[in-house]
Amino acid sequence: MASLYQILCQIPVLSSFLLPNQLTTPNIINNNTLLPSTLKPAQCPNPPVLSCPSPPPQDIDTCCLNHPSGHFLQTQFWDTAPPIGPNNSWTIHGLWPDLCTGGFDAFCDSSRSHSDIRSVLRHAVEDQDQDREDHDGNSSEMIDDLLSFMETYWLSLDGDHEHLWAHEWNKHGTCISTLEPACYAALPSPRPPPPSPNRQHRRHLDVLDYFIHTTSLFRTLDTYSLLAEAGILPSSHKRYTLRELEDAVIRSSAHGQPVTFRCNRRGELDEVWYHFAVMGSLRHTSYTQGTEAEAEAVATSTSPEESVNRDTVDFLGHQHRLPFLNASAVRRRFVPVPPDGAISNCPRRGIKYLPKTAGDGAPLPPSPPSKTTTTISNPTSSPSSTSTAVPFTGRGRLEIHILDSSASSSTSSTSLKKGCLIRQGQWYVSGTCAAFRAQHDVVDPGHQALFSLSSSYAPCLVNPKTARFECVNSATAQGIFSYAENDDGINVLAYHNRSVFYANRIPKRLEKVDLFADDGNGERDVQVEFHWVPT
């Protein structure tokens, strides 16, 4: 029978913390060069390297080092209108990887997007149980505990919590380099998986690792208690200064670095962003058991029992495994650093830190959410393209306006309206335009509005392999878009912050032409914009 240490080594994420590593904390820099990842687990630095290192190594293995997005934010909500979550706790917003050079990438891999996070997490541990001869059948209970925690502390204002979880993974989790599938594919397995043509070995471990790290980190950052220790408590009448809030965090043992406080337009504190660099990978690093490599690694450490007791106290304190890493493991992985340029938008004084309940303990009356909201236009009206309604909301059609006249006919000109999109996402100049529906997505405070598009036929996306805009039933992920203001002050469709789309030619009568998000290395010389016309 395998030892307890060997069993624990096979748990995703946890095994990377079973072996103590000497920590070093290089200075943070703002210029790194991304090189292709060629993961070989034994070649990852030991001790691991802190993300955004200075000076950067000559070769950056992005399976061993989070790059180029190596500055991490653990973001939390304090929602009072309506009140969300326990009265004495902040709630999770997400775990965001910012670029070491400033700014951030988003929606980095649509092929790994998910909408059914509960199912994905269960599949991840089910696959691991099938790979283990000595599994104890408790993995399902472990996921139950993880989901129960998320349903208490990771909540959405509209009540669709799973949509918020999916948004955070799809937008931010897919941009964490050490969680890319190729990094898992290179890891050895304790035994070959059973033959099954329909089963993907080690699928969804990236998603599992993201949610375990996010919840585990949140458990070490009790913002409510941290502020309370400094005498800062929710109050319907008391006001605080930004300096008081900042000093409470800097002087605490929980973080000890500046953070970013966020307030709504009424001066009410509603969010905090903690900043970190990450030591090494956010992925489990070993499925080996009983090998020479493991024996050598254990020999350089304290006893296996001491390692287990230090890193997995939450697992051993219950009848079945809990999904969370304990505080010492989290703090070795996440190293607090100053903000990367994200500054507080709160006023310097007069900040309201409102309670989630009224003074007598009764819930506060509901009021409009303080986060970014969207006004839905009256479905019975038909506003024109010059309507002041919020763009890309509800139902509408997508008109095509040509920007590049070099490939057009003699009758075309710059910004010429010519045709529209039909239901499969193609450009058509004859007949009836298709109706599309824009569904607004979760919006991170301070970020641009995001939304999905669907025709009456299927959801729309930019195909990650071909860059073609398409609306097809075979799509494995829902595309996420934004809008941008063009030179004429008109809001037009944007994808990855780019509002120009491309075609090989202008369609003739009754011809359908594909549209793309890139120019195909100069082969597509017709440039167009998508204009939204509400219907």
C-alpha positions in Angstrom: 0.0 0.0 0.0 1.3 3.5 -0.8 2.3 5.7 2.1 0.3 8.8 3.1 3.1 10.9 1.6 2.9 9.2 -1.7 -0.9 9.6 -1.8 -0.7 13.3 -1.0 1.9 13.8 -3.7 -0.7 12.9 -6.3 -3.2 15.5 -5.3 -3.3 18.4 -7.9 -1.5 21.6 -6.7 -0.7 20.1 -3.3 2.3 18.1 -4.3 4.2 21.2 -5.4 4.3 22.2 -1.7 5.3 18.9 -0.1 9.0 19.7 -0.7 10.4 22.8 1.0 12.3 25.2 -1.3 14.5 28.0 -0.3 12.8 31.2 -1.2 14.5 34.1 -2.9 12.9 37.4 -3.6 14.5 39.2 -6.6 13.5 42.8 -7.3 10.5 43.3 -9.6 11.2 44.7 -13.1 9.2 45.8 -16.0 10.9 44.3 -19.0 11.0 40.6 -19.7 11.4 38.7 -23.0 9.0 35.8 -23.7 10.7 32.7 -25.1 9.0 29.5 -26.1 8.3 27.0 -23.3 10.0 23.7 -23.4 8.9 22.1 -20.1 11.0 19.4 -18.6 9.9 19.2 -15.0 13.4 18.2 -13.7 14.9 21.4 -15.3 12.7 23.9 -13.4 14.9 26.0 -11.2 15.3 24.8 -7.6 14.8 27.0 -5.7 12.0 28.4 -8.0 12.2 31.8 -9.5 9.9 34.7 -8.5 7.8 36.0 -11.4 8.8 39.2 -13.0 12.5 38.6 -12.0 15.3 41.1 -12.2 17.5 40.6 -14.1 15.4 38.3 -16.3 17.0 34.9 -17.2 18.3 34.4 -20.7 15.7 31.7 -21.4 12.3 31.9 -19.7 10.5 28.5 -19.4 6.9 29.7 -19.1 5.9 26.4 -17.6 8.3 27.0 -14.6 7.9 30.8 -14.4 4.7 32.8 -14.8 5.5 35.0 -17.8 4.7 37.5 -19.3 1.7 37.8 -16.9 3.6 37.5 -13.6 2.1 40.2 -11.4 -0.9 38.7 -9.6 -3.9 40.5 -8.1 -6.2 38.8 -5.6 -9.3 40.9 -5.8 -12.2 41.1 -3.2 -15.7 42.6 -3.1 -17.5 44.4 -0.3 -21.1 44.5 -1.6 -23.8 46.2 0.5 -26.6 47.1 -2.0 -27.7 44.4 -2.2 -25.6 42.8 0.6 -23.7 39.8 -0.7 -22.0 37.2 1.4 -21.5 37.0 5.2 -21.8 40.2 7.1 -18.3 39.9 8.5 -16.5 38.9 5.4 -15.5 40.3 2.1 -16.0 38.0 -0.9 -13.8 36.8 -3.8 -13.7 38.6 -7.1 -10.9 36.7 -8.8 -7.2 36.0 -9.3 -5.8 38.2 -12.1 -2.4 37.9 -13.7 -1.2 41.3 -14.9 1.8 41.7 -17.3 5.2 42.3 -15.7 5.4 45.4 -18.0 2.1 46.8 -16.9 -1.4 46.3 -18.3 -2.9 42.8 -18.7 -3.9 40.2 -21.3 -7.4 38.7 -21.2 -9.3 35.8 -22.7 -6.0 34.3 -23.8 -7.2 30.9 -25.0 -10.9 30.5 -26.1 -10.4 26.8 -26.7 -10.1 26.4 -22.9 -13.2 28.5 -22.0 -15.8 26.9 -19.9 -19.3 27.8 -18.7 -20.0 24.8 -16.5 -17.3 25.2 -13.8 -19.0 22.8 -11.3 -18.9 20.0 -13.9 -15.4 20.8 -15.0 -14.0 20.6 -11.4 -15.7 17.2 -10.8 -14.3 15.8 -14.1 -10.8 16.9 -13.1 -10.8 14.9 -9.8 -12.7 11.9 -11.4 -9.9 11.6 -14.0 -7.2 11.6 -11.3 -9.0 8.9 -9.3 -9.1 6.7 -12.3 -5.4 7.1 -12.6 -4.7 6.1 -9.0 -4.7 2.5 -7.9 -4.9 3.6 -4.2 -7.5 6.4 -4.4 -9.8 6.6 -1.4 -12.9 7.8 -3.2 -13.0 11.1 -1.3 -12.2 13.3 -4.2 -15.8 14.0 -4.9 -16.2 15.2 -1.3 -13.2 17.4 -1.7 -14.9 19.2 -4.7 -18.1 19.4 -2.7 -16.2 21.3 0.0 -14.6 23.6 -2.6 -17.9 24.4 -4.3 -19.6 25.0 -0.9 -16.8 27.5 0.0 -17.2 29.2 -3.4 -21.0 29.4 -3.0 -20.5 31.2 0.3 -17.5 33.5 -0.6 -17.4 33.8 -4.4 -20.7 35.4 -5.3 -22.2 37.5 -8.1 -24.6 40.4 -7.7 -27.1 38.9 -10.1 -27.1 35.5 -8.3 -25.5 33.6 -11.2 -22.4 32.7 -9.3 -21.2 30.1 -11.8 -21.2 32.7 -14.5 -18.8 34.8 -12.5 -16.5 31.8 -11.8 -16.5 31.0 -15.5 -15.8 34.7 -16.4 -12.8 34.8 -14.1 -11.3 31.6 -15.4 -12.0 32.5 -19.1 -10.7 36.0 -18.8 -7.9 35.7 -16.3 -7.1 32.0 -15.7 -6.3 31.2 -19.3 -3.6 33.9 -19.2 -1.5 32.1 -16.5 1.4 30.5 -18.4 2.2 27.8 -15.9 -1.3 26.4 -16.2 -1.2 25.9 -19.9 -2.1 22.3 -21.0 1.4 21.6 -22.5 2.9 22.1 -19.0 0.7 19.2 -17.7 1.3 17.0 -20.7 5.0 16.8 -19.9 4.5 15.4 -16.4 5.0 11.7 -15.7 2.0 9.6 -14.6 2.0 7.0 -11.8 0.6 4.5 -14.2 -0.8 4.6 -17.8 -4.4 5.7 -18.1 -7.0 3.1 -18.9 -7.7 2.9 -22.7 -10.7 5.1 -23.6 -11.0 7.0 -26.9 -13.4 9.5 -25.3 -11.3 10.4 -22.3 -8.7 13.2 -22.1 -6.0 12.3 -19.7 -5.5 15.0 -17.0 -8.1 17.3 -18.5 -9.2 20.3 -16.5 -6.3 20.2 -14.0 -5.6 23.8 -15.1 -9.1 24.9 -14.0 -8.8 22.9 -10.7 -5.5 24.5 -9.9 -6.8 28.0 -10.6 -9.8 27.7 -8.2 -7.8 26.0 -5.5 -5.1 28.7 -5.5 -7.7 31.5 -5.6 -9.7 30.2 -2.7 -6.6 29.2 -0.7 -5.1 32.7 -1.2 -8.4 34.4 -0.2 -8.5 32.4 3.0 -5.2 34.0 4.1 -6.5 37.5 3.4 -9.3 38.3 5.9 -9.8 41.9 4.9 -12.7 42.4 7.4 -10.5 41.3 10.4 -7.5 43.1 9.1 -9.4 46.4 9.0 -11.2 45.7 12.3 -7.8 45.2 14.1 -7.1 48.8 13.1 -10.4 50.0 14.5 -12.0 50.3 11.0 -15.4 48.7 11.1 -18.5 49.0 8.8 -20.6 52.0 9.9 -23.6 53.8 8.4 -22.3 57.1 9.8 -18.5 56.9 10.4 -16.1 58.0 7.6 -12.5 57.0 7.0 -9.5 58.4 5.2 -7.6 56.6 2.5 -4.5 56.8 4.6 -6.2 55.0 7.5 -7.2 52.1 5.2 -3.7 51.9 3.6 -1.9 52.0 6.9 -4.1 49.2 8.3 -2.9 46.8 5.5 0.7 47.9 5.4 1.1 47.4 9.2 -0.6 44.0 9.2 1.2 40.7 9.3 -1.2 39.3 6.7 0.2 41.3 3.8 2.5 44.2 4.8 2.5 45.9 1.4 0.3 48.6 -0.1 -2.9 47.5 -1.8 -5.4 49.1 -4.2 -8.7 50.2 -2.6 -11.6 50.9 -4.9 -14.7 52.9 -4.3 -17.9 53.4 -6.2 -19.1 56.8 -7.5 -20.7 57.5 -4.1 -17.4 57.2 -2.2 -18.4 53.8 -0.8 -15.6 51.3 -0.3 -16.5 48.2 -2.4 -13.3 46.5 -3.5 -9.6 45.8 -2.6 -6.8 44.4 -4.8 -3.9 42.6 -3.1 -0.7 42.4 -5.3 1.7 39.5 -5.5 4.6 38.0 -7.3 4.5 34.2 -7.6 7.3 31.8 -6.7 7.6 29.2 -9.5 4.6 27.5 -11.0 0.9 27.5 -10.0 0.7 23.9 -11.2 1.4 20.6 -9.3 4.8 19.4 -10.3 4.9 15.6 -9.6 2.9 12.5 -10.0 5.8 10.3 -9.3 5.9 7.9 -6.5 8.6 5.5 -5.3 11.1 6.9 -7.8 14.7 7.9 -7.3 13.9 11.5 -7.9 11.3 11.5 -5.1 13.7 9.8 -2.7 16.4 12.3 -3.5 14.1 15.2 -3.0 12.7 13.9 0.3 16.3 13.3 1.5 17.1 17.0 1.1 14.1 18.0 3.2 12.9 17.3 6.6 10.9 14.0 7.1 7.9 13.4 4.9 5.7 13.5 8.0 7.0 17.0 8.8 6.4 18.2 5.3 2.9 16.9 5.3 2.0 18.4 8.7 3.4 21.7 7.6 1.7 22.0 4.2 -1.5 20.0 4.5 -2.9 20.5 8.0 -6.4 21.2 6.5 -6.3 17.9 4.7 -5.4 15.9 7.9 -7.8 17.6 10.2 -10.9 16.1 8.7 -12.3 12.8 7.7 -11.7 13.5 4.1 -9.4 15.8 2.2 -10.2 19.5 2.0 -9.2 21.3 -1.2 -7.3 24.2 0.4 -3.6 24.8 0.8 -2.7 25.9 4.3 -1.4 29.4 5.0 2.3 28.6 5.1 2.1 26.9 1.7 0.2 29.8 0.2 2.7 32.4 1.6 5.7 30.6 0.2 4.1 30.7 -3.2 2.5 34.2 -3.2 5.0 37.0 -2.2 3.3 40.4 -1.5 4.6 43.2 -3.7 3.5 46.9 -4.2 0.9 47.7 -6.8 1.9 47.6 -10.5 0.4 51.0 -11.3 -3.2 50.3 -10.3 -4.0 53.2 -8.0 -6.9 53.7 -5.6 -9.9 55.7 -7.0 -11.3 56.4 -3.5 -11.4 59.9 -2.2 -8.6 60.9 0.2 -11.1 61.4 3.0 -14.8 60.8 3.8 -14.8 57.2 2.6 -17.9 55.2 3.5 -17.4 51.6 4.7 -21.1 50.7 5.0 -22.4 47.6 6.9 -24.1 44.8 5.1 -26.9 45.1 7.7 -28.7 48.0 9.2 -28.0 49.0 12.8 -30.6 46.7 14.3 -29.2 43.7 12.4 -31.9 43.7 9.7 -30.8 43.5 6.1 -30.3 46.8 4.3 -33.0 47.7 1.8 -31.9 46.8 -1.8 -30.7 49.5 -4.1 -29.2 49.6 -7.5 -25.8 47.7 -7.7 -22.8 49.9 -7.5 -20.9 47.9 -10.1 -21.1 48.8 -13.8 -24.6 48.2 -15.0 -26.3 48.3 -18.4 -29.7 49.8 -19.3 -31.7 47.5 -21.6 -33.5 49.4 -24.3 -37.3 49.0 -24.7 -37.7 45.9 -26.9 -40.8 47.4 -28.6 -38.9 50.4 -29.9 -36.6 50.6 -32.9 -33.9 53.2 -32.3 -31.8 54.3 -35.1 -28.0 53.9 -35.4 -27.7 57.4 -33.8 -29.7 56.3 -30.7 -28.2 57.3 -27.3 -29.0 53.8 -26.0 -26.1 51.8 -24.5 -24.4 50.2 -27.5 -24.3 46.5 -28.1 -27.3 45.8 -25.8 -30.3 43.6 -26.5 -31.2 43.0 -30.1 -29.7 44.6 -33.2 -28.0 44.1 -36.5 -24.4 44.5 -37.5 -23.8 46.8 -40.5 -20.5 46.7 -42.4 -18.7 49.9 -43.1 -15.6 49.8 -45.4 -12.6 51.6 -44.2 -10.1 50.7 -46.9 -11.0 51.7 -50.4 -7.9 50.3 -52.1 -9.6 47.0 -52.9 -13.1 48.3 -53.5 -15.0 49.2 -56.7 -15.1 52.6 -58.2 -18.3 53.4 -56.2 -16.7 52.7 -52.8 -15.1 55.2 -50.5 -13.7 55.4 -47.0 -16.2 54.5 -44.3 -18.7 53.4 -46.9 -21.7 51.5 -45.6 -22.0 48.3 -47.6 -24.1 45.3 -46.5 -24.3 43.6 -43.2 -23.8 40.3 -41.4 -26.0 37.3 -41.9 -26.8 34.7 -39.3 -23.6 32.6 -39.8 -21.4 35.7 -39.4 -20.6 36.3 -43.1 -20.7 39.5 -45.1 -23.6 39.9 -47.4 -24.7 42.9 -49.6 -28.1 41.7 -50.7 -31.2 40.6 -48.8 -32.1 40.9 -45.2 -29.6 41.5 -42.3 -29.6 39.0 -39.5 -30.7 39.8 -36.0 -28.1 39.4 -33.3 -28.4 39.5 -29.5 -25.8 41.1 -27.3 -25.6 39.6 -23.8 -23.5 41.6 -21.4 -20.8 39.7 -19.5 -19.5 40.2 -16.0 -17.4 43.4 -15.9 -14.4 43.9 -13.7 -14.5 47.4 -12.1 -12.5 49.9 -14.1 -12.5 47.7 -17.2 -14.3 48.1 -20.5 -17.8 46.6 -21.0 -17.8 43.1 -22.3 -20.5 41.1 -24.1 -21.2 38.0 -26.1 -23.0 37.9 -29.5 -25.4 35.3 -30.8 -27.4 35.2 -34.0 -30.7 33.3 -34.4 -28.6 30.4 -35.6 -25.7 30.0 -33.1 -23.3 31.8 -30.7 -20.6 33.9 -32.4 -16.9 33.9 -31.8 -13.6 34.6 -33.5 -12.2 31.1 -34.3 -8.9 30.9 -32.5 -7.3 28.8 -35.3 -8.4 30.8 -38.3 -9.2 34.2 -36.8 -12.5 34.0 -38.7 -15.6 35.7 -37.3 -18.3 33.0 -37.3 -21.6 31.9 -35.7 -21.7 28.2 -35.7 -23.4 25.5 -33.7 -20.1 23.5 -33.4 -18.5 26.3 -31.4 -16.9 25.0 -28.3 -16.7 28.4 -26.6 -18.7 31.6 -26.5 -16.8 34.6 -27.9 -16.4 37.7 -25.8 -16.3 41.2 -27.4 -16.1 44.8 -26.5 -16.7 48.1 -28.3 -14.5 51.0 -29.2 -15.2 54.6 -30.4 -13.9 55.3 -33.9 -12.7 58.6 -35.3 -16.3 59.7 -36.0 -17.3 59.1 -32.4 -19.3 55.9 -33.3 -19.1 52.8 -31.1 -18.0 49.8 -33.2 -17.4 46.2 -32.4 -13.9 45.3 -31.0 -12.1 42.1 -30.4 -9.0 42.1 -28.2 -9.2 45.9 -28.2 -9.0 46.0 -32.0 -12.0 47.4 -34.0 -10.8 46.7 -37.5 -11.8 43.4 -39.3 -10.6 42.2 -42.6 -11.8 40.5 -45.8 -10.2 39.2 -49.0 -12.7 41.1 -51.2 -16.0 42.9 -51.2 -18.9 40.6 -51.9 -20.7 40.7 -55.1 -24.5 40.4 -55.3 -25.6 37.2 -53.6 -22.1 36.3 -52.6 -21.1 35.6 -49.0 -17.6 36.6 -47.8 -15.9 35.7 -44.6 -14.6 38.3 -42.2 -11.5 37.9 -40.0 -9.9 39.6 -36.9 -6.5 39.8 -38.6 -5.2 40.7 -42.1 -3.7 37.2 -42.8 -0.2 38.6 -43.0 -1.3 41.2 -45.5 -3.3 38.9 -47.7 -6.7 40.5 -46.7 -6.6 44.1 -47.8 -10.3 45.1 -47.3 -10.7 46.7 -43.9 -14.1 47.1 -42.3 -15.9 48.1 -39.1 -19.0 46.5 -37.5 -21.6 49.1 -36.6 -24.4 48.1 -34.2 -27.9 49.2 -35.1 -30.5 48.4 -32.3 -33.8 46.9 -33.5 
